[in-house]
Amino acid sequence: MTGPNPFSIALSPSKLRSKPKDSTPQTVARSDEIAEKHGFVERAPKKRRGRKPSPRTGQVHAKVMPNVAREISHEASARGVQQGVLIEEAWALYKASRKS
């Protein structure tokens, strides 16, 4: 039982050469066609899934007195809008009053 290790692998350097893969569009199209015939289909999603990005990405961190915060919150919930919509409307009114 002192012979060579039966689990060792003899590697010769000449067999460890990498070969470039043919990635021309024709070869890729042909391999995709053959893969589809054998039932392989691409499982990656075709488009981005999930929520659409919001156009409202700017954030305003306004510190206001507690009574003003409550009033803004009540007005937003009564109108069924977000507080940011109220701030946008207030800003539009402010800009309109400055032009007049």
N, C-alpha and C positions, 0 to 999 in steps of 0.2 A: 504493500500500500504506500510505497514511497515514490510511486511514479508521478508523472505530471498531473497537475490539478485538472480534473475533468471539467470544471466549471470556468476555466480561463478561456479567453478568446484571443487567438493570435491575430493581431491586426498588422497588415503590411501597409506601409505608407502609400504604396502605389494604388491601393483600392479606396483610399479616403479622399478622393478628389471630388470637388463639387462641380456640377455641370450647370451652365446657365439654362434657365427655363425659357421655353419659347412662349413669349407673351404678346405676340402680334395680334391685332384685332381679329384676323381671320381664324387663327388658332383658338382664341378665346370663344368666338362665336360658334365654331364647330364643336368645341367641347361642351358648351352650354346646350347646344341642340341635342347632342348625344345624351347628356345628363337628363334632359327633359323626357327623352324617349324612354329612359330607364326609370322614370318616376321621381327624379330629384328635382325639386323646385326651390327657388330662392325663398327663404323664410324671413329674411330681413324686411322690416316694414318699408313700404314704398315712400311714405312721407312721414314727416315728424308728427308724432302723436302727442296727445295731451292738450292742455289749455293753450289757447292762443295768447301770445304776449299782449299785455295791455298797453295802449298808447299812453296811458297815464303813468309815466315812470318817474317823474320828478316828485320829490317829497319835500313837504314843508313841515318843519317841526316848530309849530308856534306854541309858545307857552302863554297861556291866557289865565285870567282869574277863574276860579272854580265856577262862579255864577255864569260867566260868559261861556265856558265849556258846556255847562248844562243846557243853556239856551240853544247853543249851536246843535247839540246832540238831539234835543227835543224837536227843533225845527227840521233837522234832517230826517228823523224817524217819522215825523208827521207828513212830510212830503214824499217819503219813500225813496230818498236819494242818499248818497254817501256824503260825509261831511266835506270831502274834497270838492264836491260839486258846488256846495254852498260857497266855499272859498273862491272857486273859479268865477262864480256869478258875482260875488262881492267885488272881486278884482275888476271884472268887466264894468261894473257900475262905477267904480272909482275912476277907471281910465276915461269913461264917457263923461264924467263930471269934470275932469281936468281939461278936456278938450273944449268944453262949453264956455 
